[in-house]
Every structure is written in C-alpha cells, then in structure tokens.
Amino acid sequence: MAGFIYLLCAATSLFCSWLLWSGFRRRRVRLLFWASLCFLGLAGENVMLYIDKEVVPNVDLSMYRLLVGLASVAVLVYGLVWEAD
C-alpha cells in the first residue's frame, strides 16, 4: 500500500509540474517556469522514494533522494529571489 502512495505522490507532483509548465507557456511568467522545474524534481524524488523502499529495500538511497529534493527546492528559491519584480 505504501508503494501506491509513493507513486500517487509522484503522479501528483508531475501533474502540478505540467500545469505550471502550461501556465508558463501561456503567460511567459518566469516564476511558473521555476516552479514547474521544482515540482518536476519533487516528482523525481518521489519516484526515487518508491525505488528505495519498494524495489531495492536493502540499498539505502536516502542521501540521493534528499539531494534531489534539495536541488528542486533550490531551483524554486533561485526563481523566487532572482525573478522577483
């Protein structure tokens, strides 16, 4: 059951990323671009969580997952700081 939740979270993040990307393509607001990249990275983090816990439970991928999450949030912070009007 936990694996299903991990994949559902990944799908939700991917859907949010797609919505933000389509909003960026329509309005060309750069913050939407950075937010879509952030959510794409968070979807990748959730996929890595599924792989870590369900596919290869004897291998610890937590450091890689956290690095992907940190990079995703760093992209969003960069967009918030440098794209502010």
C-alpha positions in Angstrom: 0.0 0.0 0.0 2.8 2.4 0.8 4.3 1.9 -2.7 1.0 3.0 -4.2 1.0 6.2 -2.1 4.6 7.0 -3.2 3.6 6.6 -6.9 0.5 8.7 -6.3 2.6 11.5 -4.8 4.9 11.3 -7.8 2.0 11.5 -10.2 0.5 14.5 -8.3 3.8 16.3 -8.4 4.2 15.5 -12.1 0.7 16.8 -12.8 1.4 20.0 -10.9 4.6 20.4 -12.9 2.7 20.0 -16.1 0.0 22.6 -15.1 2.7 25.1 -14.1 4.5 24.5 -17.4 1.4 25.0 -19.4 0.7 28.2 -17.5 4.3 29.4 -18.2 3.8 28.7 -21.9 0.6 30.8 -22.0 1.7 33.8 -19.9 5.5 33.7 -20.0 5.8 34.3 -16.3 9.3 33.1 -15.3 8.3 32.1 -11.8 5.9 29.5 -13.3 8.9 28.1 -15.1 11.0 27.7 -11.9 8.1 26.3 -10.0 7.4 23.7 -12.7 11.1 22.6 -12.6 10.8 22.3 -8.8 7.8 20.1 -9.0 9.4 18.0 -11.7 12.3 17.4 -9.3 9.9 16.6 -6.5 8.2 14.0 -8.7 11.7 12.5 -9.3 12.3 12.5 -5.6 9.0 10.5 -5.1 10.0 8.0 -7.8 13.3 7.6 -6.1 11.5 7.0 -2.8 9.4 4.3 -4.4 12.5 2.7 -5.8 14.3 3.0 -2.4 11.5 1.5 -0.3 9.8 -1.0 -2.7 12.2 -2.1 -5.5 15.5 -2.3 -3.7 14.8 -2.1 0.1 18.2 -3.4 1.0 20.0 -0.4 -0.6 19.9 3.0 1.1 19.2 5.7 -1.4 18.1 8.3 1.1 21.1 10.6 0.5 20.4 10.7 -3.2 16.7 11.4 -2.6 17.5 14.2 -0.3 19.9 15.7 -2.7 17.3 15.7 -5.5 14.8 17.3 -3.1 17.3 19.9 -2.1 18.2 20.7 -5.7 14.4 21.0 -6.5 13.8 23.4 -3.7 17.0 25.3 -4.5 15.7 25.9 -8.1 12.5 27.3 -6.7 14.3 29.6 -4.2 16.6 30.8 -7.1 13.5 31.6 -9.1 11.9 33.4 -6.2 15.0 35.5 -5.5 16.2 36.4 -9.0 12.9 36.6 -10.8 11.2 38.9 -8.3 9.9 42.1 -9.9 
